[in-house]
Amino acid sequence: MKDFDEYIEKFEKIMKKYKIPRSKWTPQDEVVYSPKDPFRVPPKEAEELRFKALKYSFAHHYKNNTFYNKLCKEKGIKPDDIKKPSDLTKIPLIPDKFFKDYPEDGKSFAMWLSNIYTGKLPEIYIKKRNPKTEDVIDDFNTSGLTVTLSSGTSGRHTFIPRDADTIRRASYSIAKNVVSMLYPFWEYNMTMYKQTDPSGTNLWVGKSGAVITEIVKEARVGTKIKITPKMVRLSMGGARNFIERIESKIIRSIAKRHREKMIDDFINLLEEMEKRGTKLGLIVQPSFMNMIMKVLERRGLSFDFSENGAMLTGGGWKISENERIPHKEYRERVGKYLSIPEERILDVYGMVECNTGMIQCPEGHYLHIPYTQIYPMVLDENLEPKGYGEVGRFAFLEVTASSYPSFIITGDEVKLLEHCPVCDRPGPVLEPEIKRAKGEEVRGCAEEMRRLFSISED
């Protein structure tokens, strides 16, 4: 693996600013920074690293998070009860809906954010006398924290506060997951296109993927408009009064014009990059690429990126209000119009409550879990753990978040396998097609972006 060692050595130099100094490492840092390839850690070594980190993380949140301490005491669980790996299932889980249960009033919202934060908050000054949610987020962000958000079809946001170390670990982890799985395609001298500009949004899909554009020499960005929580809410059908309904119509009109420009700019980029013959990586949502491919079909255009193209998609396989595109069909369409081979069209699965991401392998498109960082579970209807090979609700214990407890029950229905049935990477995987559990709203940053920029076509 000499070539891979040199490959990762280059990556490490580029990512230096995201590495917490080794002298300050906790077990949370060790699981992120020590593995050379996050998907090829020997299982016994990975289990030892993960158990040590989860014990540390659980104790940290138990001692320093008011609401989580109360939850643990109600469940009768304390850090001393976690003595061996099989005890990890005792760690109390938080339903993802909890992070949507916040007050609408700005001052009360600020207090709610303070209460779900683990540790001592930096000094935060709320500038306005009667702040709105957006004002509070801006004031928290200027204090050194990052308030990230996602939502669902109801327009109700999920808010997660992240401190600097949590963001560093997330950025490093997500970038290394991508680079390791794309080996040997990734090169520093390539061009990367990202659909959303992270500086213009607090959406986690924008913030978490920002690092990918930093590990290449040239980055292009699609949308550069500032996407506020209110814009997201209105695009998701959350208008509360007549004035907001008018604002929603204006947003739709702006979004339509912006979408048309994005499509033209994207096609111009494809033409430019095909002529240059350099490598191009695309970070897009499937609904956006579906629009692009419809335009290419109408214009009779196609491109050849069989040697120089790769694509990462960010979940959200709903392409209209009533249509969901299967992964394989999507890859075949991309192959038809861009000639990117299937092994370089990979989906990343994540959520705002999780501080890293899972990514498909090129060989079989199973979603590989960075298993030093995540203890995955599938739960039955009583929220009790099931075994491998079973379908159920996805839950996880994620070790790297220090500003909030990332021990989550999701609304997703998955099938968890102990090993990938196609490739030789040793860790657990999820089957590619993930669905929302019955009764759960469609949610996620990709759904918000789809609604915001596709709404006039629905």
SESETI-40169 format. One record per residue (C-alpha): residue in one letter; z, y, x. Coordinates in Angstrom, 2 decimals. Each point is the difference from the previous one (the first is absolute). Example, Ala and Ser with C-alpha at 12.3 -4.5 7.8 and 13.67 -1.06 7.14 Angstrom:
BEGIN
a_7.80_-4.50_12.30
s_-0.66_3.44_1.37
***
This chain:
BEGIN
m_0.00_0.00_0.00
k_-0.58_2.32_2.95
d_-2.63_1.97_-1.91
f_2.40_0.51_-2.93
d_2.76_1.11_2.40
e_-2.30_2.70_1.39
y_-1.08_0.92_-3.52
i_3.61_0.51_-1.14
e_0.90_1.83_3.22
k_-2.54_2.67_-0.94
f_1.48_0.17_-3.50
e_3.54_0.41_1.37
k_-1.00_3.02_2.09
i_-1.62_1.70_-2.98
m_3.00_-0.72_-2.25
k_2.64_1.22_2.45
k_1.18_2.85_-2.23
y_0.83_-2.47_-2.78
k_2.21_-2.16_2.21
i_3.73_0.54_-0.15
p_1.37_-0.02_3.61
r_1.15_-3.49_0.95
s_3.45_1.31_0.96
k_0.50_0.95_-3.68
w_-1.32_-3.21_-1.53
t_1.90_-1.66_-2.80
p_-0.94_-3.44_-1.37
q_-2.22_1.91_-2.47
d_-2.07_1.28_2.91
e_-0.14_-3.28_1.88
v_-1.88_-1.79_-2.81
v_-2.64_2.75_-0.01
y_-0.55_0.78_3.66
s_0.63_-3.27_1.85
p_-2.66_-2.35_-1.50
k_-3.37_0.28_1.75
d_-1.81_-1.36_-3.06
p_2.05_0.32_-3.23
f_-1.81_-2.98_-1.52
r_0.41_-2.46_2.88
v_3.72_0.09_0.71
p_1.38_-3.57_0.36
p_1.79_-0.74_-3.32
k_3.40_-0.76_1.53
e_-0.06_3.20_2.06
a_-1.16_2.01_-3.03
e_2.79_-1.40_-2.19
e_2.63_0.90_2.57
l_-1.33_3.55_0.39
r_-0.29_0.51_-3.75
f_3.44_-1.40_-0.83
k_1.67_2.20_2.60
a_-1.89_3.06_-1.29
l_0.74_-0.74_-3.66
k_3.70_-0.44_0.69
y_-0.03_3.36_1.78
s_-2.08_1.70_-2.70
f_2.09_-1.37_-2.86
a_3.24_1.13_1.65
h_-1.52_3.44_0.68
h_-0.93_0.59_-3.64
y_3.21_-1.58_-1.31
k_2.09_2.43_2.07
n_-2.14_3.14_-0.30
n_-1.65_-0.04_-3.42
t_2.20_0.87_-2.98
f_-2.03_-1.56_-2.79
y_-0.84_-3.16_1.98
n_3.63_-0.48_1.01
k_0.94_0.15_-3.68
l_-2.73_-2.53_-0.88
c_1.19_-2.41_2.70
k_3.61_0.26_-1.17
e_-1.10_-0.70_-3.58
k_-1.78_-3.12_1.28
g_2.99_-0.96_2.15
i_-2.07_-0.09_3.22
k_0.98_1.55_3.34
p_-1.53_-0.15_3.51
d_2.47_-2.66_1.18
d_-1.47_-2.37_-2.63
i_-3.32_-0.15_1.85
k_0.75_-2.64_2.65
k_-3.24_-2.00_0.23
p_-3.68_0.42_-1.02
s_0.49_-1.86_-3.28
d_2.51_2.69_-1.01
l_-2.69_2.68_-0.03
t_-0.77_-0.74_-3.65
k_3.50_1.31_-0.80
i_-0.95_3.55_1.03
p_-0.19_2.04_-3.23
l_-3.53_1.00_-0.96
i_-1.04_3.27_-1.62
p_-2.66_0.01_-2.77
d_-2.85_2.30_0.99
k_0.49_1.84_-3.31
f_3.30_1.35_1.36
f_-1.89_2.50_2.14
k_-1.64_1.42_-3.14
d_3.33_0.65_-1.72
y_0.52_3.62_1.00
p_0.78_3.20_-1.95
e_-2.77_2.51_-0.73
d_2.09_3.09_0.78
g_-0.65_1.18_3.57
k_3.62_0.42_1.08
s_1.00_-3.33_-1.54
f_-3.01_-1.61_1.67
a_1.18_1.33_3.37
m_3.41_-1.55_-0.61
w_-1.62_-3.31_-1.02
l_-2.02_-0.08_3.24
s_3.18_0.71_1.96
n_1.79_-2.89_-1.70
i_-2.69_-2.60_0.68
y_-0.26_1.04_3.66
t_1.80_-2.14_2.57
g_2.09_1.93_2.49
k_0.79_3.66_0.49
l_-2.69_2.35_-1.22
p_-1.24_2.80_2.23
e_0.79_3.48_-1.25
i_-2.36_0.68_-2.90
y_-0.45_3.46_-1.50
i_-1.48_0.12_-3.51
k_-1.76_3.36_0.01
k_-0.66_0.61_-3.69
r_2.71_0.67_-2.56
n_-1.67_-2.27_-2.58
p_-2.09_-2.38_2.12
k_-2.56_-2.46_-1.31
t_-0.38_-3.52_1.37
e_-2.82_1.14_2.31
d_2.22_2.78_1.40
v_2.81_-2.44_0.77
i_-2.41_-2.35_1.78
d_-1.33_2.86_2.14
d_3.56_1.07_0.89
f_0.99_-3.57_0.93
n_-3.15_-0.37_2.10
t_0.67_3.17_1.98
s_3.46_-1.36_0.89
g_-1.49_-2.87_2.02
l_-0.11_-2.61_-2.77
t_-3.14_-1.23_-1.74
v_0.15_-0.60_-3.74
t_-2.77_-2.51_-0.72
l_-1.20_-0.86_-3.46
s_-2.03_-2.35_-2.10
s_-0.41_-0.44_-3.73
g_-1.45_-2.08_-2.80
t_-2.00_0.29_-3.19
s_2.94_1.75_-1.68
g_-0.26_2.87_2.49
r_3.65_-0.54_0.94
h_0.37_0.29_3.77
t_1.83_-2.23_2.43
f_1.75_2.10_2.66
i_1.18_-1.37_3.35
p_1.71_2.18_2.67
r_-0.91_-0.90_3.58
d_1.60_1.31_3.18
a_-1.84_0.44_3.30
d_0.92_-3.43_1.42
t_-1.04_-1.77_-3.20
i_-3.37_1.78_0.14
r_-0.44_-0.87_3.71
r_0.64_-3.69_-0.61
a_-2.32_-0.04_-3.01
s_-2.82_1.76_1.83
y_0.23_-2.24_3.06
s_0.30_-3.17_-2.07
i_-2.93_0.76_-2.30
a_-2.27_0.98_2.91
k_0.89_-3.10_2.02
n_-0.53_-2.27_-3.00
v_-3.51_1.40_-0.42
v_-0.94_-0.01_3.68
s_1.31_-3.55_0.53
m_-1.88_-1.37_-2.99
l_-3.23_1.85_0.88
y_0.02_-1.28_3.62
p_-2.39_0.32_1.78
f_-1.88_2.48_-2.23
w_2.32_2.99_0.35
e_-0.84_2.40_2.82
y_1.47_3.38_0.83
n_-3.51_1.55_0.23
m_-0.95_-0.91_-3.57
t_-0.14_2.36_-3.01
m_2.39_-0.48_-2.91
y_-0.56_1.33_-3.52
k_3.03_0.37_-2.26
q_-0.42_0.81_-3.66
t_3.10_2.19_-0.31
d_1.43_2.71_2.26
p_3.71_-0.71_0.64
s_0.80_3.69_0.47
g_-1.06_0.70_-3.57
t_2.16_-2.52_-1.80
n_3.39_-1.71_-0.17
l_-1.64_-3.14_-1.36
w_1.07_-2.91_2.19
v_-3.59_-1.25_0.21
g_-0.84_3.23_1.80
k_3.09_0.22_2.19
s_0.17_-3.65_1.01
g_-3.66_-0.25_0.93
a_-0.06_3.26_1.97
v_0.80_-1.80_3.24
i_-3.19_-2.06_-0.16
t_-2.10_3.11_0.63
e_2.16_0.80_3.05
i_-0.88_-3.20_1.86
v_-3.67_0.91_0.21
k_-1.83_2.78_1.83
e_-1.68_1.47_-3.08
a_1.37_0.19_-3.55
r_-1.75_1.18_-3.15
v_1.82_0.69_-3.25
g_-1.33_-0.05_-3.55
t_2.16_2.06_-2.33
k_1.83_2.97_1.54
i_1.37_1.53_-3.19
k_3.76_0.10_-0.40
i_1.04_-2.67_-2.51
t_3.31_0.99_-1.57
p_2.32_-2.18_-2.10
k_-0.95_2.07_-3.04
m_-3.72_-0.61_0.58
v_0.68_-3.71_0.23
r_2.08_0.02_-3.18
l_-2.65_1.89_-1.97
s_-2.78_-2.25_1.29
m_2.01_-3.00_-1.19
g_0.19_1.39_-3.53
g_3.43_1.61_0.34
a_-0.67_3.42_-1.58
r_3.14_1.16_-1.83
n_-1.26_3.00_-1.95
f_-3.08_2.03_-0.96
i_-0.07_1.96_3.28
e_0.13_-3.21_2.06
r_-2.81_-1.50_-2.10
i_-2.13_3.02_0.95
e_1.02_-0.42_3.65
s_-0.94_-3.69_-0.22
k_-3.53_0.91_-1.14
i_-0.33_2.44_2.90
i_1.15_-2.68_2.45
r_-2.56_-2.42_-1.42
s_-2.77_2.54_0.49
i_1.07_0.75_3.59
a_0.37_-3.71_0.74
k_-3.50_-0.71_-1.28
r_-1.57_2.62_2.30
h_2.13_-1.16_2.90
r_-0.93_-3.63_-0.61
e_-3.71_0.84_0.06
k_0.41_1.83_3.33
m_2.03_-2.89_1.44
i_-2.76_-2.44_-0.92
d_-2.74_2.14_1.60
d_2.10_0.58_3.12
f_0.72_-3.71_0.29
i_-3.66_-0.98_-0.25
n_-0.88_2.65_2.59
l_2.64_-1.55_2.28
l_-1.56_-3.45_-0.42
e_-3.42_1.38_0.92
e_1.42_1.78_3.05
m_1.99_-2.99_1.26
e_-2.84_-2.46_-0.50
k_-2.22_2.20_2.18
r_2.71_0.39_2.65
g_0.61_-3.74_0.16
t_3.74_0.38_0.67
k_2.78_-1.88_-1.73
l_1.17_1.28_-3.37
g_3.23_-0.96_-1.77
l_0.40_0.89_-3.69
i_3.36_0.37_-1.76
v_-0.78_0.23_-3.70
q_1.11_-1.16_-3.44
p_-2.24_-2.51_-1.80
s_-0.66_2.30_-2.97
f_-1.36_2.70_2.33
m_-2.27_-2.47_1.81
n_-1.13_-1.35_-3.35
m_-1.18_3.53_-0.91
i_-1.72_0.31_3.39
m_-1.86_-3.28_-0.48
k_-1.19_1.04_-3.46
v_-1.44_3.18_1.51
l_-1.63_-1.97_2.84
e_-1.56_-2.31_-2.57
r_-1.38_2.94_-2.02
r_-1.40_1.65_3.14
g_-1.39_-3.24_1.41
l_2.06_0.33_3.19
s_1.62_-2.58_2.26
f_1.40_0.05_3.55
d_0.42_-2.46_2.85
f_3.55_-0.11_1.37
s_-0.11_-3.73_0.68
e_1.04_0.57_3.62
n_1.83_3.32_-0.19
g_1.83_0.15_-3.33
a_3.42_-0.97_-1.33
m_1.77_0.89_-3.23
l_3.63_0.12_-1.09
t_0.80_0.31_-3.68
g_3.31_1.19_-1.36
g_0.65_-2.11_-3.08
g_-0.77_1.29_-3.47
w_-2.67_-2.47_-1.10
k_-0.35_1.65_-3.39
i_-3.36_1.85_0.02
s_0.11_1.34_-3.55
e_2.42_-0.02_-2.92
n_-1.14_-3.47_-1.10
e_-1.55_-1.53_3.10
r_1.43_-1.60_3.12
i_-2.31_-1.08_2.82
p_0.73_-3.37_1.71
h_0.44_0.23_3.77
k_-2.84_-2.37_0.85
e_-2.47_1.76_-2.28
y_0.99_3.32_1.58
r_-0.57_-1.33_3.54
e_-3.39_-1.35_-1.00
r_-1.03_3.40_-1.39
v_1.14_1.75_3.17
g_-2.04_-2.51_1.98
k_-3.05_0.74_-2.13
y_0.12_3.79_0.47
l_1.70_0.44_3.40
s_-0.56_-3.42_1.65
i_3.64_-0.14_1.10
p_0.91_-3.70_0.35
e_2.78_-1.38_-2.19
e_2.29_-0.70_2.97
r_0.19_3.75_0.64
i_0.75_1.03_-3.60
l_3.76_-0.32_-0.27
d_2.46_1.07_-2.68
v_3.43_1.44_0.77
y_2.78_-0.65_-2.50
g_2.99_2.27_-0.11
m_2.04_2.29_-2.21
v_1.97_3.20_0.37
e_3.29_-1.96_0.01
c_-1.09_-2.12_2.99
n_-0.01_1.49_3.50
t_-2.86_-2.12_1.34
g_-3.10_-1.73_-1.31
m_-1.46_-3.47_-0.36
i_-3.62_-0.55_1.02
q_-2.64_-2.61_-0.62
c_-1.17_-2.28_2.78
p_-3.74_0.01_0.84
e_-0.25_-3.79_-0.32
g_1.14_-0.49_-3.60
h_1.14_3.37_-1.38
y_3.54_-1.20_-0.63
l_2.56_2.81_0.22
h_2.10_-0.50_3.12
i_3.59_1.24_-0.05
p_1.45_1.56_3.20
y_2.77_-2.55_-0.15
t_2.33_1.42_2.63
q_0.34_3.02_-2.32
i_-0.19_-1.49_-3.49
y_1.89_-2.85_-1.65
p_-2.27_-0.82_-2.97
m_1.10_-1.62_-3.25
v_-1.54_-1.09_-3.29
l_2.33_0.24_-2.99
d_0.00_-1.82_-3.33
e_0.57_1.60_-3.42
n_3.75_0.04_0.71
l_-0.65_1.75_3.34
e_1.08_-3.07_1.94
p_-1.93_-0.99_3.16
k_-2.74_-2.62_-0.33
g_-1.59_-2.08_2.77
y_-3.27_0.34_1.88
g_-3.12_-0.75_-1.99
e_1.51_1.45_-3.18
v_-1.21_2.96_-2.03
g_2.56_2.63_-0.92
r_1.18_3.54_0.43
f_-0.23_1.28_3.57
a_3.20_1.22_1.65
f_0.80_0.79_3.61
l_2.62_1.04_2.50
e_-1.64_2.45_2.41
v_1.97_0.85_3.11
t_-1.40_3.20_1.50
a_0.99_2.70_-2.52
s_3.15_1.85_1.04
s_-0.09_2.77_-2.64
y_-0.07_-2.17_-3.13
p_0.70_-3.69_-0.76
s_-3.36_-1.76_-0.01
f_1.25_-3.12_-1.80
i_-2.35_-0.02_-2.97
i_-1.03_-1.93_-3.11
t_-3.60_1.03_-0.72
g_-2.02_-0.16_-3.20
d_-2.68_-2.11_1.70
e_-0.75_-3.65_-0.67
v_-0.93_-1.95_3.14
k_-0.32_-3.45_1.48
l_1.84_-0.40_3.32
l_-1.13_-2.62_2.53
e_1.96_-1.10_3.06
h_-3.11_0.09_2.22
c_-3.54_1.25_-0.27
p_-2.23_-2.91_-1.10
v_-2.95_1.36_2.02
c_1.09_1.65_3.27
d_2.51_-1.11_2.67
r_2.42_2.96_-0.27
p_3.41_-1.56_-0.66
g_1.67_2.35_-2.51
p_0.17_0.06_-3.82
v_-2.85_1.41_-2.09
l_-0.76_1.13_-3.52
e_-3.10_-1.11_-1.84
p_-2.49_2.90_-0.11
e_-0.15_0.66_-3.74
i_3.22_1.79_-0.98
k_0.63_0.97_-3.62
r_2.52_2.13_-1.81
a_2.62_-2.10_-1.77
k_-0.19_-0.08_-3.78
g_1.42_3.18_-1.49
e_-0.22_1.98_3.25
e_-2.11_3.16_0.23
v_-2.87_0.26_2.44
r_1.36_2.04_2.87
g_-0.55_1.07_3.57
c_-1.61_2.78_1.97
a_-3.48_-1.52_-0.30
e_0.24_0.06_-3.79
e_0.97_3.67_0.11
m_-2.93_0.84_2.26
r_-2.35_-2.02_-2.20
r_1.16_1.89_-3.09
l_-0.12_3.37_1.74
f_-3.54_-0.33_1.34
s_-1.56_-2.43_-2.49
i_1.52_1.16_-3.24
s_-3.16_1.61_-1.39
e_-1.81_-3.33_0.34
d_2.65_-2.06_-1.86
***
